[in-house]
Amino acid sequence: MDWSIQETARIAGTTSRTLRHYDDIGLLKPSRTGHNGYRYYDGPALVQLQRILLLRELGLGLPAITEVLHRETDTVKALGNHLEWLGQERDRLARQIASVRQTIDTLQGDGKYMAQDMFDGFDHTQYKDEVEERWGKDTYAAGDSWWRGMSADEKQQWKDRVRKLGSDWIAAAGSGLSPESAEAQDLARRHVEWLRGIPGTPTAAPGGDVKGYVTGLGEMYVADPRFAANYGGESGAAFVRDALRIYAERNL
């Protein structure tokens, strides 16, 4: 069984023009072409199209998608990685929905704000003892002072930046990119820039062992399940570790 280009475009939520372009650049070939010149797509072609559209949603350009499809030939494994990332996104959105719903209920109800529900997951003080043990009291004091000195808007912007960085890491890991790829190395650059903005860390201090700190953090992301969860699990954390290590060796 196969579907015409018009039917394929309709069920996939795209356009015939887009499918023709994918054909022209060799990204998605139709399974056959009829005597009338119409393109037709069978089941495997639809699976390929699904992968392309998923990768597009991850923000990859067509050249990067072509590279991923050529490298990741195990379709089931690749879709499994996509599924893992989608599950992470579902959970993240579910938490946001619950938080906003709680705030709406509060505004419409008794007005008793439940701050722990509105900002669940952003209590930096819960790791005070661990931070002091790992990196010293001065490191925690500098970070704590920096955080408390932020306005509410600045804190929210920082949280959004962290959330976006984590989401982009998960997406890149799930797409099958190599840690050496330009996309992964750009994420590593963003990650180091983010670390440089946190007072008290070696990345923010002049003369600090930035390379050792960055590579050490990468190892910790994999070893500690709490950190690995931020990157979609151990496999995602390993991708982050490898990309950071490559970036550090080349640039720090």
N, C-alpha and C positions, 0 to 999 in steps of 0.2 A: 504494500500500500504506500502511496505517496501523495503529496499535496502540491497543488499549484503554487506559484510564487505569491499570488494574491491571497490564497488561503493561508499559507505559511506566515505571511506578513500580518494577517488579521489575528491569528491565534497567538502569535508571539508578541503582539503589541508594537510592531515596528512597521516599516514601509517597504514596498517593492523596490523603491529607489535604493534604500539602504542595502537590501539583499543583492541587488545588481552590483552595487559598489563592492560588497564583500567578495562577489564572484570575480570582479575585474582585478582586484588586488590579490586574489588567490587565498583569501582568508576562509571563505566558505563556498565550495563548489556545489552546484546542484547535482543531485544523483543522476538526473537525466535531463535531456532537452528534447521536447516534442518536435514533430514535423512543423508545427506552427511557430517554432522558435521559443515557446514558453518554457520556463525553467520549472522543474519539479524536484521536490525534496522528500526523501524517505526518512525512516526512523533515525538511523545513525546521523543523518544530516541535521535533524532537529535537535539531537543531543549536542552536536557540535555548536549549533546556534545557541542553545541554552548556556553552554559554557562561555561563549563569546559575550552574551548579554550579561552574565554574572560578572565577568571580568570588567566589562564596561562600567558596571555599577560600583566596582571597587576603585574606579578612577583611572584605569590603565588605558593608554592610547593604543591605537590599532597595531603599531609596530611591536609594542611590548606584548600585546595579546598574541600576535603571530609567534613570537619567541616562546611564550609559555606553552602554546598548543603544540609546537614542534618538540619541546622538551618533555612535557608531561603527556606521554602517550598512554598511560594507564588511566583511562577515563573514570573508572569507578573510584580509584584513589583520589583523583583530582576533585571529583564531585564530593567525595567525603570531606575533603579539606574545606570546600565551599560550604558544606552543610554545617561543619563545626563553626565556621565564622558566622554564618547566619544565625546559629543558635546563640552565639555570644551577643550579636546585635539584638536578637529578640529579648534576651534577658536584660540587656542594658535599657532597651526601650520600655520593658515592663516595669523596671524600677523607676524610670522617669515618670511613667504614667501614674504609678501608685503614689509617687511623691506629689505630683501636681493635683491629683484627685484629692489627696489628703488636705492640701492647702485650700482647694475650692470648698471642700466640706467645712473647713474651719471658718473660712470667710462667710459662708452662708449659715453657719450654725452658731455655736456658743462663743466663738472667738478665742478659744483656748488653743494657742499655738503649740504644736508638738515639734519642737526644734529638732529632736533626734530623728524624726521621720522626714523632715524637710531636707536635712543635710546628712543623711545617713552615709557613712563611708568616708567622711572628710575630717574625722577627728584626728588631727596630727599628734595630739598629746598621748594617745594610747601607746605609741612606740617610744616614748621618752626614755625609759630605762634601756631599751635595746639600742637606740641611737647612741646614747652616752657610752654604752659598753663597747660598741663597734668603733665609734669615731671620736669619742670624748665629749666632755660636758660643754666645752666651748662651741663645738659644732652644733649641738642641740640648742644652746642658748642663742647663737646667732640666727639659726633658722626660726626659732620660736619668736624672737623679737621681730624678725622680718615679716613673718606671717601676721602677727598681731598688729603690726603697723599698717597693714593694708586696709583700704576701704572695702566695703561690701562688694562694690562693683569690680575692684581689682581682684579680690578673691575669686569671684565668679569667673572672671576672664581667665585666671590661672587654672581653675578647675576645668573649664572648657578646653583649654589648651592641652592639659594632661589627658583628658578624655579623648580628644581628637587624635593625639599622638598614639595613644594605646589602640584606638580603633584602626588607625592607618597601619600600625604594625601587624595587627591581626589580619587585616585584609591582605597585606603584602605576603605574609607567611602562608595564608590560605590560597593565594593565587599561584603558588609554585615558583615564585621568583627565586633566583639565586641570591645569597647574601652579598655577592660581589656585584650584583646588577646596579645600574645607575639609580634605579628607584630605591633599592634597599640602602644604598650608601647615602642618598639624600635624606632618608629617614634617620640614619645614624647621625648625620650632621645636625639635623633638627633636635635629636635627642641630646647631643652634647651641648648644643646651644641652650636647651632647656636646663640642663644641669648647671651650666655656667651662671644661670640666673638665680641660683639658690645659695645664699650666703652660708659660709661655714664649710662648704665642701671644697676639696682640692681643686675642682674645676673653677671655682670662683676666686681662689686665693693665688696671688702671684707666686710663682715658683713651686706650685703644688705638683704632685705626681699625677698629672691628669691622665696620662696613658694607663698607668697602673690602676687608678681609680675606676676608669671607664671599663677596662677589661675585667676588673674584679667585680664590678656591679653586674656585668653580663653573666658571669659565673654564678652569682648569687640569685639572679633571676631564674636560672634553671634549677638550682639546688633547693630553693625555698618555694614551696607550693603557693604560698600567699602572693609572692611576686609573679610566679609563673601564671597564675590565674588572670593577671592583668593583660597577658599576651596570648590568651586562648589555650593555656595549658603548657606542658613541658615542651612539646614540639615547637610551639610558637615562641616560647622563651629561648629555645636553642637557636632559632632563626635570628632573634634579636641579638643574642650573645655573639654569634658568628659575624653578623654584620657590624656590630660595635668593635669587635676585635680587629676586623679588616680595616675599618675606618681609623682606629687608633694607630695601627701599625703604619698606615699610609700618611696620616695627617697630624699625629700628636707627638 
